[in-house]
Amino acid sequence: MSDEQKAKVKAQFGGSAEGYATSDVHAKGESLEVLFNLVKPQPEWYALDVATGAGHTAMMFAPHVARIVASDLTEQMLEKTAQLAAERGLTNLETQLADAEALPFDDNMFDLVTCRIAFHHFPNPHKALSEIVRVLKPGGLFGFTDNVTVPEKQAAGYYNAYEKLRDPSHHWVYPQVRLVSMLEKVGLKVEATSDTLIKELEFHKWADRQNVSDANKEKLLDMMRNIPDALQPLFAPRWADGTMYFTLHEVVLVARLP
């Protein structure tokens, strides 16, 4: 990543570790179970979780593999991951400070690499995917989850502007067809694809996780009131109980390195 983007990620997530540790979307979201079931982890595997955040994905897989490394760019997130893993008695989980676009691991090290709800922060996604392919063993699996947007370019731009106003370290959410193309371009073969997973979020909880100012909250709410028609089925905003609820869509992809 560029130094500027790294600084933004660290600034945004360094103070948000506790919020992500307790976030239901990250700790218990439907995509985590779907990812686990599609990957089918094996007890002899050595695994890596890229951009682990508070470590929820790594901790889900840890009891079912031989070893797993939870890697992240932000020290505070790794500290929280180590704390939670220790509380759960996960002795085969280790943490490692790592830039997703320059992984500090040897070639052909891992049977499994996972990356969940983080890819939209990577400013050079092809570089990150190339690094993931580099550290995977031949025949290894890549388990991927991220939000997706609509293919229509103008609407996708509006979606990403909305996300970036909430989180300056956000880079880009892609449509599913583009994600599949990216994986194939680096030599991965997609073997399993989930149905579209829909998660509903309460606006203030979602915004407060990134410490959004009141002024920017108002801008975000105004943007949601004026979303393009193409985004209406995706966001599906509704106002109730003095707040606003909206949905985001996710997809899980499992790909193999031949």
Protein Blocks (a to p, Z undefined) as FASTA:
>chain_A
ZZklmmmmmmmmmmmmmmmmmmmklmmgmklmmmmmmnopafkbccddehklnommmmmm
mmmcfbdcdddfblklmmmmmmmmmmnopakbccddddfklccbdehkbfbdcdehklmm
pmblmlmmmmmmmmpcehiacddddddddfblklmmmmmmmmmmmmmmbcbdcdfklmmm
mmmmnopacfbdcddddddddfklmmmmnopafklmmmmmmmmmmgcfklmmmnopacee
hiacddddddddddddZZ
